[in-house]
């Protein structure tokens, strides 16, 4: 899932630095519409469009990239385009079609085309600070951006109006904070997810976000969401109650998929019910993952043990956060 400052290199870089992610990423993960359109342009215009190493050797790729190609230029570094490949006439024609077919993707593209080293983090102070923090911890800018995009997709980071990378496949340009944890009032859960992601490398952090918010890997590319997964889990619990009415007759609460906590000391019992249900939800995610592992096709080389470890770590962190939350009452 590596994201490079040379945006269109993503899928090629991934093959060498992150081979275990290539299939998942290219099938609709964090790589967005533009890489796929570039591939389409290459396929349809093989005589006119050549996105190759030769192109990068003759381009001004930013010096902050993990792989740097530069040529002498009179253009100041801050004014150099982050993605000069998008200025190719053939690709411009491809991208114009997005205006009617996918307006949000078109808005992102307009910003990415205009991205320079000087303005790529403009109007996105939290996103820029996050990238800098992880660079200070030793990650390259490319990898720190990858991590930032994963957190932003989860609603854990305000991506503002940064121009360095599209966030999600359906999220608008400019974070309006109407997705993921922006909409959830559950600090123990949010803190547990943050601590767990912080403890993982950027690839495993991204997989954990996909597991929670998309149902990865068992969804096999079918669109989903955290709320949809929670709603479905609530339905599953109710079906189990019908099968075992005696064990459920004293249940005081019903889980509807809503994980928002209630305020006040008299809400402690309900909030603990939500905590317990969320633990069961994450345990259910592990069960689904185990099923995928046991039934994976021969061509699937991944064993998903990092994702399983991440989910177990999340459960442990969440239990600690819930206990700390209760200690304040």
Helices and strands as residue ranges (DSSP letters): G 7-9, H 10-17, G 19-21, H 22-26, H 33-44, H 53-57, G 77-79, G 84-87, H 89-96, H 98-101, H 103-113, H 125-136, H 141-153, G 180-183, H 187-199, H 202-214, H 226-243, H 245-248, G 265-267, H 268-294, H 305-326
